Amino acid sequence: MPGPNKPATEQPATDLERHADELLDEALEESFPASDPPAIPSLHDLERQRRAERATPAARDRKP
């Protein structure tokens, strides 16, 4: 049980965890049918996406 100086939930430790938490908050604020739950990517998926985004500019600049 949270105390007066302790948050009700743990704060995300990493940028990816914060991003995933924000996606979850956004999805839960949206209305959706109960049969269609929000799709929240895993931290693994977010890390893979971030690596791909970082690699894309370098790949474009690379000459064949």
MOPAC internal coordinates of N, CA, C and O (Angstrom, degrees):
PM7 1SCF
backbone

  N    0.0000 0     0.00 0     0.00 0    0    0    0
  C    1.4584 1     0.00 0     0.00 0    1    0    0
  C    1.5253 1   108.50 1     0.00 0    2    1    0
  O    1.2310 1   120.25 1   -45.82 1    3    2    1
  N    1.3442 1   117.13 1   134.18 1    3    2    1
  C    1.4575 1   119.31 1  -178.40 1    5    3    2
  C    1.5189 1   111.81 1   -68.28 1    6    5    3
  O    1.2310 1   121.67 1   -39.12 1    7    6    5
  N    1.3065 1   114.42 1   140.88 1    7    6    5
  C    1.4547 1   120.28 1   176.16 1    9    7    6
  C    1.5130 1   109.65 1   -93.83 1   10    9    7
  O    1.2310 1   120.03 1     4.75 1   11   10    9
  N    1.3369 1   117.55 1  -175.25 1   11   10    9
  C    1.4663 1   119.76 1  -177.74 1   13   11   10
  C    1.5259 1   113.63 1   -63.72 1   14   13   11
  O    1.2310 1   119.71 1   151.61 1   15   14   13
  N    1.3272 1   118.17 1   -28.39 1   15   14   13
  C    1.4703 1   121.10 1  -178.97 1   17   15   14
  C    1.5178 1   112.50 1  -110.20 1   18   17   15
  O    1.2310 1   120.15 1  -170.33 1   19   18   17
  N    1.3237 1   117.31 1     9.67 1   19   18   17
  C    1.4573 1   120.86 1  -177.41 1   21   19   18
  C    1.5303 1   109.19 1  -115.80 1   22   21   19
  O    1.2310 1   119.86 1   -50.79 1   23   22   21
  N    1.3360 1   117.88 1   129.21 1   23   22   21
  C    1.4638 1   119.14 1   179.90 1   25   23   22
  C    1.5246 1   111.22 1   -66.93 1   26   25   23
  O    1.2310 1   120.70 1   -23.71 1   27   26   25
  N    1.3254 1   116.26 1   156.29 1   27   26   25
  C    1.4639 1   121.65 1   180.00 1   29   27   26
  C    1.5218 1   110.93 1   -64.48 1   30   29   27
  O    1.2310 1   120.26 1   148.04 1   31   30   29
  N    1.3208 1   117.12 1   -31.96 1   31   30   29
  C    1.4631 1   121.01 1   178.05 1   33   31   30
  C    1.5158 1   108.48 1  -130.61 1   34   33   31
  O    1.2310 1   121.38 1   -22.30 1   35   34   33
  N    1.3121 1   114.97 1   157.70 1   35   34   33
  C    1.4606 1   120.64 1   176.91 1   37   35   34
  C    1.5269 1   109.27 1   -67.54 1   38   37   35
  O    1.2310 1   120.43 1   -36.30 1   39   38   37
  N    1.3029 1   116.79 1   143.70 1   39   38   37
  C    1.4572 1   121.31 1   175.87 1   41   39   38
  C    1.5261 1   108.47 1   -80.66 1   42   41   39
  O    1.2310 1   119.92 1   -39.72 1   43   42   41
  N    1.3322 1   117.75 1   140.28 1   43   42   41
  C    1.4634 1   119.62 1   177.94 1   45   43   42
  C    1.5268 1   110.85 1   -58.19 1   46   45   43
  O    1.2310 1   120.80 1   -41.96 1   47   46   45
  N    1.3146 1   116.08 1   138.04 1   47   46   45
  C    1.4606 1   121.30 1  -174.52 1   49   47   46
  C    1.5273 1   112.70 1   -85.43 1   50   49   47
  O    1.2310 1   120.11 1   148.47 1   51   50   49
  N    1.3068 1   117.40 1   -31.53 1   51   50   49
  C    1.4620 1   119.49 1  -175.51 1   53   51   50
  C    1.5192 1   111.05 1  -118.40 1   54   53   51
  O    1.2310 1   121.48 1   -13.05 1   55   54   53
  N    1.3214 1   114.78 1   166.95 1   55   54   53
  C    1.4593 1   120.90 1   177.56 1   57   55   54
  C    1.5270 1   110.42 1   -60.58 1   58   57   55
  O    1.2310 1   120.30 1   139.00 1   59   58   57
  N    1.3321 1   117.03 1   -41.00 1   59   58   57
  C    1.4644 1   120.32 1   179.43 1   61   59   58
  C    1.5188 1   110.92 1   -64.81 1   62   61   59
  O    1.2310 1   120.20 1   139.47 1   63   62   61
  N    1.3220 1   117.22 1   -40.53 1   63   62   61
  C    1.4585 1   120.02 1   178.57 1   65   63   62
  C    1.5241 1   110.49 1   -65.47 1   66   65   63
  O    1.2310 1   120.36 1   140.38 1   67   66   65
  N    1.3304 1   116.92 1   -39.62 1   67   66   65
  C    1.4734 1   120.23 1   176.69 1   69   67   66
  C    1.5249 1   110.27 1   -62.45 1   70   69   67
  O    1.2310 1   120.76 1   136.95 1   71   70   69
  N    1.3369 1   116.14 1   -43.05 1   71   70   69
  C    1.4621 1   120.68 1   179.94 1   73   71   70
  C    1.5304 1   110.52 1   -62.88 1   74   73   71
  O    1.2310 1   120.49 1   135.12 1   75   74   73
  N    1.3301 1   116.67 1   -44.88 1   75   74   73
  C    1.4661 1   120.79 1   178.27 1   77   75   74
  C    1.5213 1   110.35 1   -62.15 1   78   77   75
  O    1.2310 1   120.17 1   140.00 1   79   78   77
  N    1.3245 1   117.27 1   -40.00 1   79   78   77
  C    1.4592 1   121.65 1   178.87 1   81   79   78
  C    1.5315 1   110.44 1   -64.40 1   82   81   79
  O    1.2310 1   120.29 1   139.73 1   83   82   81
  N    1.3300 1   117.04 1   -40.27 1   83   82   81
  C    1.4680 1   120.82 1   177.55 1   85   83   82
  C    1.5222 1   111.02 1   -65.16 1   86   85   83
  O    1.2310 1   120.25 1   139.21 1   87   86   85
  N    1.3422 1   117.13 1   -40.79 1   87   86   85
  C    1.4617 1   120.29 1   177.52 1   89   87   86
  C    1.5233 1   110.97 1   -62.13 1   90   89   87
  O    1.2310 1   120.55 1   138.38 1   91   90   89
  N    1.3234 1   116.56 1   -41.62 1   91   90   89
  C    1.4572 1   120.70 1   178.93 1   93   91   90
  C    1.5220 1   110.58 1   -64.45 1   94   93   91
  O    1.2310 1   120.22 1   134.43 1   95   94   93
  N    1.3302 1   117.18 1   -45.57 1   95   94   93
  C    1.4679 1   120.57 1   178.21 1   97   95   94
  C    1.5261 1   110.90 1   -58.84 1   98   97   95
  O    1.2310 1   120.64 1   135.77 1   99   98   97
  N    1.3296 1   116.38 1   -44.23 1   99   98   97
  C    1.4662 1   120.56 1   179.94 1  101   99   98
  C    1.5246 1   110.98 1   -63.32 1  102  101   99
  O    1.2310 1   120.50 1   135.85 1  103  102  101
  N    1.3238 1   116.65 1   -44.15 1  103  102  101
  C    1.4634 1   120.51 1  -179.26 1  105  103  102
  C    1.5242 1   111.43 1   -63.89 1  106  105  103
  O    1.2310 1   120.47 1   141.58 1  107  106  105
  N    1.3177 1   116.71 1   -38.42 1  107  106  105
  C    1.4578 1   119.66 1  -179.06 1  109  107  106
  C    1.5229 1   112.04 1   -72.30 1  110  109  107
  O    1.2310 1   120.02 1   154.82 1  111  110  109
  N    1.3311 1   117.56 1   -25.18 1  111  110  109
  C    1.4629 1   120.81 1   176.78 1  113  111  110
  C    1.5223 1   111.56 1   -75.04 1  114  113  111
  O    1.2310 1   120.38 1   151.19 1  115  114  113
  N    1.3280 1   116.89 1   -28.81 1  115  114  113
  C    1.4604 1   121.28 1   179.09 1  117  115  114
  C    1.5232 1   108.93 1   -73.75 1  118  117  115
  O    1.2310 1   120.90 1   -30.05 1  119  118  117
  N    1.3178 1   115.89 1   149.95 1  119  118  117
  C    1.4635 1   118.25 1   175.40 1  121  119  118
  C    1.5263 1   107.61 1   -86.93 1  122  121  119
  O    1.2310 1   121.00 1   -40.25 1  123  122  121
  N    1.2964 1   115.69 1   139.75 1  123  122  121
  C    1.4523 1   121.59 1   178.65 1  125  123  122
  C    1.5182 1   107.77 1  -154.04 1  126  125  123
  O    1.2310 1   120.03 1   -28.72 1  127  126  125
  N    1.3222 1   117.54 1   151.28 1  127  126  125
  C    1.4667 1   119.14 1   177.97 1  129  127  126
  C    1.5227 1   110.48 1   -66.76 1  130  129  127
  O    1.2310 1   121.07 1   -31.17 1  131  130  129
  N    1.3092 1   115.57 1   148.83 1  131  130  129
  C    1.4642 1   120.42 1  -179.70 1  133  131  130
  C    1.5209 1   111.19 1   -60.69 1  134  133  131
  O    1.2310 1   120.12 1   152.60 1  135  134  133
  N    1.3189 1   117.37 1   -27.40 1  135  134  133
  C    1.4639 1   120.04 1  -179.85 1  137  135  134
  C    1.5241 1   112.08 1   -79.01 1  138  137  135
  O    1.2310 1   120.13 1   172.51 1  139  138  137
  N    1.3195 1   117.36 1    -7.49 1  139  138  137
  C    1.4637 1   121.84 1  -178.21 1  141  139  138
  C    1.5261 1   109.19 1  -125.18 1  142  141  139
  O    1.2310 1   120.00 1  -102.30 1  143  142  141
  N    1.3451 1   117.61 1    77.70 1  143  142  141
  C    1.4669 1   120.21 1  -176.62 1  145  143  142
  C    1.5264 1   111.40 1   -66.64 1  146  145  143
  O    1.2310 1   120.34 1   -23.34 1  147  146  145
  N    1.3284 1   116.95 1   156.66 1  147  146  145
  C    1.4672 1   119.51 1   179.21 1  149  147  146
  C    1.5205 1   111.16 1   -64.93 1  150  149  147
  O    1.2310 1   120.93 1   -36.27 1  151  150  149
  N    1.3166 1   115.83 1   143.73 1  151  150  149
  C    1.4631 1   121.15 1   177.72 1  153  151  150
  C    1.5227 1   108.07 1   -96.83 1  154  153  151
  O    1.2310 1   120.59 1   -70.47 1  155  154  153
  N    1.3123 1   116.47 1   109.53 1  155  154  153
  C    1.4572 1   122.16 1   179.56 1  157  155  154
  C    1.5252 1   107.44 1  -110.31 1  158  157  155
  O    1.2310 1   119.97 1   -56.85 1  159  158  157
  N    1.3336 1   117.67 1   123.15 1  159  158  157
  C    1.4657 1   119.21 1  -179.98 1  161  159  158
  C    1.5272 1   111.26 1   -67.23 1  162  161  159
  O    1.2310 1   121.25 1   -29.95 1  163  162  161
  N    1.3078 1   115.21 1   150.05 1  163  162  161
  C    1.4643 1   120.32 1   176.95 1  165  163  162
  C    1.5264 1   109.14 1   -74.17 1  166  165  163
  O    1.2310 1   120.60 1   -15.04 1  167  166  165
  N    1.3261 1   116.46 1   164.96 1  167  166  165
  C    1.4628 1   119.99 1   176.68 1  169  167  166
  C    1.5271 1   110.42 1   -60.47 1  170  169  167
  O    1.2310 1   120.50 1   145.45 1  171  170  169
  N    1.3276 1   116.66 1   -34.55 1  171  170  169
  C    1.4674 1   120.98 1   177.58 1  173  171  170
  C    1.5357 1   110.01 1   -62.14 1  174  173  171
  O    1.2310 1   120.55 1   135.37 1  175  174  173
  N    1.3439 1   116.55 1   -44.63 1  175  174  173
  C    1.4626 1   120.40 1   178.79 1  177  175  174
  C    1.5237 1   111.50 1   -64.31 1  178  177  175
  O    1.2310 1   120.36 1   139.32 1  179  178  177
  N    1.3397 1   116.91 1   -40.68 1  179  178  177
  C    1.4617 1   120.55 1   178.86 1  181  179  178
  C    1.5244 1   111.17 1   -64.43 1  182  181  179
  O    1.2310 1   120.39 1   138.71 1  183  182  181
  N    1.3304 1   116.85 1   -41.29 1  183  182  181
  C    1.4677 1   120.59 1   178.75 1  185  183  182
  C    1.5233 1   110.34 1   -64.77 1  186  185  183
  O    1.2310 1   119.79 1   137.62 1  187  186  185
  N    1.3248 1   118.01 1   -42.38 1  187  186  185
  C    1.4646 1   122.03 1   178.71 1  189  187  186
  C    1.5355 1   110.11 1   -63.12 1  190  189  187
  O    1.2310 1   120.15 1   138.80 1  191  190  189
  N    1.3345 1   117.32 1   -41.20 1  191  190  189
  C    1.4620 1   121.17 1   178.15 1  193  191  190
  C    1.5225 1   110.70 1   -64.77 1  194  193  191
  O    1.2310 1   120.34 1   136.94 1  195  194  193
  N    1.3248 1   116.95 1   -43.06 1  195  194  193
  C    1.4674 1   120.94 1  -179.74 1  197  195  194
  C    1.5291 1   110.37 1   -63.46 1  198  197  195
  O    1.2310 1   120.05 1   137.71 1  199  198  197
  N    1.3319 1   117.51 1   -42.29 1  199  198  197
  C    1.4698 1   120.24 1   178.13 1  201  199  198
  C    1.5193 1   111.02 1   -62.68 1  202  201  199
  O    1.2310 1   120.40 1   139.49 1  203  202  201
  N    1.3317 1   116.84 1   -40.51 1  203  202  201
  C    1.4635 1   120.60 1   179.54 1  205  203  202
  C    1.5250 1   110.58 1   -64.73 1  206  205  203
  O    1.2310 1   120.48 1   139.29 1  207  206  205
  N    1.3322 1   116.68 1   -40.71 1  207  206  205
  C    1.4629 1   120.11 1   179.07 1  209  207  206
  C    1.5203 1   111.23 1   -65.88 1  210  209  207
  O    1.2310 1   120.40 1   142.12 1  211  210  209
  N    1.3183 1   116.84 1   -37.88 1  211  210  209
  C    1.4687 1   120.22 1   179.06 1  213  211  210
  C    1.5227 1   111.22 1   -70.75 1  214  213  211
  O    1.2310 1   120.10 1   146.36 1  215  214  213
  N    1.3129 1   117.42 1   -33.64 1  215  214  213
  C    1.4618 1   121.53 1  -177.10 1  217  215  214
  C    1.5256 1   111.67 1   -78.22 1  218  217  215
  O    1.2310 1   119.73 1   154.17 1  219  218  217
  N    1.3004 1   118.13 1   -25.83 1  219  218  217
  C    1.4615 1   121.80 1  -175.04 1  221  219  218
  C    1.5240 1   113.30 1   -58.53 1  222  221  219
  O    1.2310 1   118.38 1   130.72 1  223  222  221
  N    1.3400 1   120.68 1   -49.28 1  223  222  221
  C    1.4766 1   118.83 1   179.54 1  225  223  222
  C    1.5294 1   112.37 1   -61.29 1  226  225  223
  O    1.2310 1   120.04 1   140.70 1  227  226  225
  N    1.3144 1   117.52 1   -39.30 1  227  226  225
  C    1.4646 1   120.46 1   179.40 1  229  227  226
  C    1.5212 1   110.49 1   -66.16 1  230  229  227
  O    1.2310 1   120.66 1   141.69 1  231  230  229
  N    1.3141 1   116.35 1   -38.31 1  231  230  229
  C    1.4566 1   119.87 1   179.74 1  233  231  230
  C    1.5280 1   110.43 1   -66.72 1  234  233  231
  O    1.2310 1   120.38 1   143.85 1  235  234  233
  N    1.3295 1   116.88 1   -36.15 1  235  234  233
  C    1.4669 1   119.70 1   178.47 1  237  235  234
  C    1.5186 1   111.21 1   -69.19 1  238  237  235
  O    1.2310 1   120.40 1   144.43 1  239  238  237
  N    1.3315 1   116.83 1   -35.57 1  239  238  237
  C    1.4658 1   120.97 1  -177.86 1  241  239  238
  C    1.5226 1   112.47 1   -77.86 1  242  241  239
  O    1.2310 1   120.52 1   159.65 1  243  242  241
  N    1.3237 1   116.62 1   -20.35 1  243  242  241
  C    1.4566 1   121.19 1  -178.07 1  245  243  242
  C    1.5271 1   109.27 1   -70.00 1  246  245  243
  O    1.2310 1   120.73 1   -47.16 1  247  246  245
  N    1.3313 1   116.22 1   132.84 1  247  246  245
  C    1.4625 1   120.35 1   179.25 1  249  247  246
  C    1.5167 1   108.97 1   -94.50 1  250  249  247
  O    1.2310 1   120.48 1   -40.49 1  251  250  249
  N    1.3375 1   116.69 1   139.51 1  251  250  249
  C    1.4815 1   120.04 1  -179.35 1  253  251  250
  C    1.5044 1   113.00 1   -68.41 1  254  253  251
  O    1.2310 1   120.10 1   180.00 1  255  254  253

